[in-house]
Amino acid sequence: MFYLVCFDIVDDRIRERVAKCLKAYGVRVQKSVFECSNLSEERFLKMKNRIEDLIDNHVDTVRYYLICKGCLKNVEISGIGEPPDQGKFHIV
């Protein structure tokens, strides 16, 4: 599964911890956006639980977008950046 994870976190320390967590699962493509490819449901839930343990649900936001392989082919980028890695994509 391919997830796009976006976050808006108020506290700098917590934001750094969430980014560090996400680096274990994906690639940072913008300051608060990660592309996480090849995640099994188990790894996704583990990642999500780790993040939920870090954030303050009253002031922080984390969004998880599941993107299908067909939709990845249609990703467009303006400016610098690489398209999402589709080579590691597996259907589970």
C-alpha positions as CSV (number, residue, x, y, z in Angstrom):
1,M,0.0,0.0,0.0
2,F,1.2,3.5,-0.7
3,Y,0.3,6.3,1.8
4,L,0.8,10.0,1.6
5,V,1.1,11.3,5.2
6,C,0.7,15.0,5.9
7,F,0.9,16.7,9.3
8,D,0.5,20.0,11.0
9,I,2.0,19.8,14.5
10,V,2.2,22.7,16.9
11,D,5.1,21.8,19.1
12,D,8.6,21.7,17.5
13,R,9.8,18.8,19.6
14,I,6.8,16.7,18.8
15,R,7.0,17.6,15.1
16,E,10.7,16.4,15.0
17,R,9.7,13.1,16.7
18,V,6.9,12.5,14.3
19,A,9.2,13.2,11.3
20,K,11.8,10.9,12.8
21,C,9.2,8.2,13.1
22,L,8.0,8.7,9.5
23,K,11.5,8.5,8.2
24,A,11.5,4.8,9.2
25,Y,8.5,4.2,7.0
26,G,8.9,6.5,4.0
27,V,10.6,9.4,2.2
28,R,10.2,13.1,3.1
29,V,9.0,15.0,0.0
30,Q,8.2,18.3,1.7
31,K,8.6,19.6,5.2
32,S,5.4,18.1,6.5
33,V,4.7,15.5,3.8
34,F,6.0,11.9,3.6
35,E,5.5,9.3,0.9
36,C,5.3,5.8,2.4
37,S,5.4,3.0,-0.2
38,N,5.2,-0.7,0.2
39,L,3.5,-0.6,3.6
40,S,1.6,-3.7,4.7
41,E,-1.5,-3.1,6.8
42,E,0.4,-4.2,9.9
43,R,3.3,-1.8,9.2
44,F,0.8,1.0,8.5
45,L,-1.1,0.4,11.8
46,K,2.2,0.3,13.7
47,M,3.3,3.6,12.2
48,K,-0.1,5.2,12.8
49,N,-0.1,4.0,16.4
50,R,3.4,5.3,17.0
51,I,2.4,8.7,15.7
52,E,-0.9,8.8,17.7
53,D,1.2,8.2,20.8
54,L,3.3,11.3,20.0
55,I,0.8,13.9,19.0
56,D,-1.7,16.0,20.9
57,N,-5.1,15.2,19.4
58,H,-6.5,18.6,20.6
59,V,-4.1,20.8,18.5
60,D,-2.3,18.5,16.0
61,T,-3.4,17.0,12.8
62,V,-2.0,14.0,10.8
63,R,-3.7,12.8,7.6
64,Y,-3.1,9.5,5.9
65,Y,-4.1,9.2,2.2
66,L,-4.1,5.7,0.7
67,I,-3.2,6.1,-3.0
68,C,-3.7,3.3,-5.5
69,K,-1.1,2.2,-8.0
70,G,-3.2,3.5,-10.9
71,C,-3.4,6.9,-9.3
72,L,0.3,7.1,-8.7
73,K,0.8,7.1,-12.5
74,N,-1.1,10.4,-12.6
75,V,0.9,12.3,-10.0
76,E,2.2,15.6,-11.4
77,I,5.0,17.7,-10.0
78,S,5.8,21.3,-10.6
79,G,9.3,22.5,-9.6
80,I,11.8,20.2,-8.1
81,G,11.1,16.7,-6.9
82,E,10.8,13.1,-8.0
83,P,7.6,11.2,-8.8
84,P,6.6,8.6,-6.2
85,D,8.6,5.3,-6.3
86,Q,6.3,2.8,-8.0
87,G,8.8,0.1,-8.2
88,K,8.3,-1.0,-4.6
89,F,4.5,-1.0,-4.8
90,H,2.8,-4.3,-4.0
91,I,-0.8,-5.1,-3.8
92,V,-1.7,-6.8,-0.5
